[in-house]
Structure formats: C-alpha cells, structure tokens
Amino acid sequence: MLHFSGSKCVSSDMKDSSVSIGLINPKSPTNVGAVMRAAGCFQADAVLYTGDRYDRAARFHTDTKDAAQNIPLSGVDDLFAHVPAGAKVVCVDLVEGATALPDFQHPEAAFYIFGPEDGTVSQAVVNRADAVVYIPTQGCLNLAATVNVVLYDRTAKSASHADGNALIRQSRDMNNRVKVSLG
C-alpha cells in the first residue's frame, strides 16, 4: 500500500522503521549526491553531514533523482546532537573489533555514521556508538558504495517487503516495460 508523506511517496509495507545517515566531513559532491540517491531508494528519513568540504562543492548538482526535495540534507556541527530519539548509533568503517555486516542485526531505528572518503571515523565517535560494523571487502569501498551496501543489507534483512511487482512498477524508468515470462 502506498501513501504520501508530504510530497514523498512511501510504501507502508516497507517503511516500518526509521533510518538517518550521518556523514563525517564528506569531500566529494558526487558521493554525497549518490548517497542522497541511495537515501531516496531505500527510504531514509534524513542525511546530515559535518565539515565544510561538501558546502564548498555543493554547487555541482549530483543528486540526479532530486532526493533532497524529499529527504533533508543538512550540515551540522555535531552528528550526536541530531541522533533521532530512540535511534541506535551505528558506525560503519573498517575498524578492528567491528561486526561484519553479514552478521549484524540492524536496529529498528538507526542512525548510521560513515567516515570521510579520505579518512576514518574517529575513536571518540566509535566509543559513543551503540554498534560498529564493517563490510568484509578487500580494500575499502567509497562512501556512496558503502551507504548503498549498508542500506541494501538492512532492506534485505527486514521482515517486510513490498509486493515485488508493485515496487518494480513504481520504481522503474518509464521506458522499462520488460516482464519475465518463463515457460
């Protein structure tokens, strides 16, 4: 079932939890644009970022699906001051002692914090987190790829999914009318 929240179309079959994303001093407008696209695709509630590197580069339009029209993108001084009530803070980075993403059980309400493309989440932030996870890869993924993988993992592990065909019809490009016909 679909309903509208403001101008945002939401599948009530899929949206039964809250997700916010925190980015620590992202440097690339391309990655932030791709994070916004992921936030829209996986129905995140908000994206916050610290630092000023993104602000200097934000004039480059990289949010190709205009997710920022429906999902707040806000610069803040302190991510922890903006953790939604009841949300668990989950840091995502290659940190010793972290839980591998395939073994991680996502909390119903989560505030995911991702480090910068050219750095890491600080020890102080890790120490304040409720959980720390890593994606088991050889080498590191870029920021946008990491956000996509984490949000996909969350969706794949969730108990509720929208009817596949209804979701496909809602999500696909207007030029795509392909169907599977086996037999």
GIGIKA-V63410 format. One record per pair of residues at least 24 apart in sequence whose C-alpha atoms are under 7 Angstrom apart, sorted by the first residue. I is the first residue (numbers start at 1). J is the second residue. Records with the same first field share a line. If there is no record, write none. Layout:
# GIGIKA-V63410
I->J + J
This chain:
# GIGIKA-V63410
7->70
8->70
11->162
13->160 + 161 + 162
14->160 + 161 + 162
17->108 + 109
18->45 + 108 + 109 + 110
19->44 + 45 + 109 + 110 + 111
20->44 + 45 + 46 + 47 + 110 + 111 + 112
21->46 + 47 + 48 + 111 + 112 + 113
22->47 + 48 + 49 + 79 + 111 + 112 + 113 + 114
23->48 + 49 + 50 + 113 + 114 + 115
24->49 + 50 + 51 + 114 + 115 + 116
25->49 + 50 + 51 + 52 + 53 + 116
26->53 + 54 + 116 + 117
27->53 + 54 + 116 + 117
28->54
29->54 + 57 + 58 + 60 + 62
30->62
31->143 + 144
32->144
33->62 + 63
34->63 + 144
35->144 + 147
36->63 + 67 + 68
37->63 + 65 + 67
38->148
40->67
42->151
45->71
46->71 + 72 + 73
47->72 + 73 + 74
48->73 + 74 + 75 + 76
49->74 + 75 + 76
50->75 + 76 + 77 + 78
83->111
87->111
88->130
89->129 + 130 + 131
90->129 + 130 + 131 + 132
91->126 + 129 + 131 + 132 + 133
92->132 + 133 + 134
93->120 + 121 + 133 + 134
94->134
95->134
98->132 + 133 + 134
99->132 + 133 + 134
100->133 + 134 + 135 + 136
101->133 + 134 + 135
106->154
117->142 + 143
